[in-house]
Amino acid sequence: MRSDLKLLAVAALLTLAACTSDQDDARSNEQEIPRLTAATLGEQTVLEVSEYLAQVQYSRANRKNGAAQAQICKACHTLTEGGQNMIGPDLHGFFGRSVGARDGFDYSPVLRNADFRWTPRTMDAWLAQPGRFLPGNRMMFAGIMESGDRDDLIAYLLDVTSD
Ligand code: HEC
């Protein structure tokens, strides 16, 4: 009996391991992670925040999940107007703004020298894998793998960081 149970446990563990590695395979699927980098952006189109919010992936986004995702950002960033720079710069009003433009924040050279604007498109690639989007930056954040979570977070940020 006991050895049967042991076998069952081993089988369960193996199934679990198999599921996990399946998931890993799906997660490492390149389609989930934007290939876009700061160097391959090309010309940018910058819209009004309200126009982004009208786009389907943001108008239909789950704000609750977005707010939950934003908790980790808040460890290092304020999102509100007049917020202080902490480990990272205050992010109020950053959509449409140039990268590295927040007064009084000591950016890394790569962020200071980069030349692009923050839009949902650049945000999405940055949040997926900051180190790939802009190698050498100082944001200690591995990234958000699921594109749906990024959409929810970006919708939330469009709401709360804009006037
Ligand atoms: C562990 C701290 C930390 C966490 C967590 C973190 N950041 Fe950052 N973030 C930074 C730092 C530090 C910088 C500046 C990087 C540099 O200068 O290279 C930065 C820079 C940024 C910038 C560029 C700002 C500008 O003025 O150009 C954006 C946008 C940003 N973070 C968004 C986020 C979002 C959204 C999250 C949550 C998913 C997040 N960050 C999580 C530390 C953090």
Residues whose N, C-alpha, C, O or C-beta is under 5 A from the ligand:
A	BS01	HEC	Q69 I72 C73 A75 C76 I87 G88 P89 S98 V99 G100 A101 R102 D106 Y107 S108 L111 N137 R138 M139 M140 F141
